[in-house]
Amino acid sequence: MSSSLHDQDVAKASSYPVSTVPVVGGALVDDSLEQADMFEQVGVSEQMDALRHAFRKTLVKLSYKDKLTKLYNRRYFDKAIKKLWNSQQASEQCLSLILCDVDYLKDYNDVYGYQSGDQVLRYIANTLLEQCKDLHDSVVTRYEEDCFAMLVPNALIDEALVHTEDILAAIKALAIPNLASDISDVVTASFGIASVYPRLGLNIDDFFAKAKEALGEAKMQGRNAAYTLPPAWSQDLHGHKICKL
């Protein structure tokens, strides 16, 4: 090759930008592979973050569920009642709380065994869910071992009582034999109801205590009943009615 042609080739090659010089192998290829690895690692990292986020959401959901009945648990109830209390206060709407206690469950377990008692709780949990499915924004939870708690927004005390009558009838219609009961030959439940317009000066603890007091009254009145108390603690809490099957 003549020296003039060689000089022209060198000059032509040197005129390329560094990033476009057609080099095979060497530092340029190494840099490209490094960048590709980096982008791949970023993609993997984003996928892992997404998986971790999804896993955390699943754990949170599981932490709010009762293992036996698959209802929400007390932890979720505590969160839900605060949220509903605040939203009902903001919209100036009422909130009803219905507590349900399975009658003579301990005695039932003694006679039929704990596995049978667990099945009773599942049946009642399913019944509560079915009866509440058309109540907008209602929350059904297993609050304690044999106690369920239902939050029903926008339901006045009379509406909550009528709804509870339907639940009472549905539980009795399950016709689960119960030789351990002093009041019936089938499994029954007792209910306490409170209803309130949340506002400043009222608090959730007193609201819950009123429903619990009503539940205690239902048991004293012979069980298999729904009970509400008079407005002894606030003009916003209505009641003093009883429904008994």
N, C-alpha and C positions, 0 to 999 in steps of 0.2 A: 504493500500500500504506500502510495506516495506520501511524503510528509505533509503536503497541503491537504490531502483528504483526511489524514489522521487529525490534523489540527481542527478541521471543520467538525469532525465527529465529537471531539472533546468540547468544542465550543457549544455544540448543539445539546449535549448532555448537561452541561453546566447551566444551560438556560432554563431547565425544568425547575419548578418549585420543589422544595425538599420533600413535601408530602406526596408528590406524584412521580418521583424518580422511580423508574421500573426496575426495582432491585428484588431479586429472589434470594431469600435467606438473609441472615445478618440482623442488625439491630431493628430495622423497620418492621420486619415480620414478628420479632419478639415483642415489640411494643404493641402491635395489633392483637396478638394472643393475650397479652396482659390485660388489655382493655376488654376483650371478650370475656375473660375470666371474671373481671370486676363486675361487668353487667350481669353475668350469670349469677354471681353471688348476691347482687342486689335483688334480683328476681327471687331467688331462694329465700332471702331474708324477708321479703314482703309476703311470700307465701306462708312462712313460719309465723309471722306476726298475725296474719289473718287466721291461721289455725289456732294460735294461742287465744285470740280474741273470741273465736267461736267456742273454744273449749271453756273459757271463763264464763261465757253466757250460759252454756249448758249447765255448768256447776251452780250458777246462781239460781237457775230455774229449778234444779233438783233440790237446792237448799230450801226452797219455798214449798215443796211438796211433802205430803204425808205418805210414807211408804206403804202403809196398810190400805188406806182408802183411795189414794191418788188425788185426794182433795188438796187444796192449799192448807198449809199448817198455821200454827199460831204466829210464827215469825212473819208470815205474809199478812195475816190478819192485822197485826200491829202496824204494819206499813200501810195497808189498805184503809184502815179506819182513820188514820191521820190524813191521808190524801182525800178521802171522801168528806171528812169533816171540813177541811179547808175549802174544797170546791163547793160544797153545799152552803157554806157560810158566804162565799163570794156571790153565789147565785140566789141567796136567800130562799133556799129550798130545804125541805125537811129530810131527815135521815132516820130510818128505822133499824133497830137491831133486834134480831130474834135469836135467843139462845135455846138450844134443844138438848135435853138430857135423856138418855135411854133409861127407861124405868127398870130397876132391879137387874142391871147388867152383871153386877158382882155375883148375885145369887144365881143368875143364869149360867155364868161361867162355872160356878161350883157344881151345878147339876149336869150341864152339857159339855163342859170342857172349854178351854180358852180358844181352841181352834174354831169351835162353833160360835163362840162369842165374837171372834174376829169377823166371821162371815156375816153375823148380824150387823156389825158396824159397816161392812161393805154394802149390804143391802140398803141400810138406812142412808148412807152417803149417796148412793145412786138415786134413791128416791128424792132426796133433797135437791140434788142437781137437776133432776127431771122436773120437779115442781118449780124450780127457780129459773129455768132456761128462758122463759119469756119475759122475765123481769129485767129491764134494761140496766146494765152496769151493776147488777147484784153480785155479791161475793159470797161463796159458800166455803167454809173452812172447818177442819177438825181442830177445835180449840184445845181440848184436853182429851183424856182417854175415852170417856163416854159422853163428851159434850161437844156439840157442834155450834158454830156461830155463823149467822147469816146477816149480811149488811144489805139493806134494800133502800137505795136512794129514791126520793120523791114519793115515798109511800107514807101516808098518814097512818095514825095508830089504828083506825078502823079498817083501813085497807090491809095493813099488816096482819091484823087479827083474822080477817076473812081468809087471807092467804094461808095463815097458819092452820086454820080449820081444815083446809084442803090437804095440808101436809099430814095433820093428825089422821085424817081418814085414809090417806094413801099408805101410811105406815101400818095402820091396823089392817088394811086390805092385803098386806103382804102375808098375813095369817101365819106368822112364824110361831109355832107352838112354844109356850113358856110355862112350864109347870112350877117355876120358881116365883111367879108373880102372885101377889096377894090381891090383885084387882082385875086380872084378866087371864084368859087361857092362851093369849097370844102376846107377842112382844108389843109394847106401847112406848110412848115417849111423852115427856112433859116440856112445856115451852114457857119462856118468859120474854115479854116484849116491851121495848121502850122506843119512844119516838120523840124527836126533838128538832127544833130549828137551831142549828149551831150559830152561836154569836159570841161576841166578846163577853167575858164574864162567866160563860159556861165552860166546862171541860170534859174531855173524853172519859176520864176516870169515873166521874160521877154518873155520866151517861151509861157506862158499862155496869156500874154498881146497881143502877136502877133496874136494868134488865135482869141482872143476877138476883136481885131481891124479888122480882116478879116470878122468876123461875122457882125460887124457894117457896113462894106462896102457892104456886101451882102444885108443888109436891105436897105441901101441907093440906091442900084441898082434896087430896086423894089421887094425885097423878093422872096421867092420860088426859092432860088438860093444857090449855093455853091461858096465860094470865097476864094482865097489865095492871099497873098500880096507879093510884091517883097522883095528881101533880104536886106532890109534897115538896119536891126540891126545886121546882121551877114552873112558872106559868106556861112554859113552852112544852112541858111533858104531860101528855094526856093519858087517860087510862081508867083503871078501876073496872075492868070488865073481865069476865071469865067465859071461856068456851070449854065445855067438857063433853067427851064422847061416852 
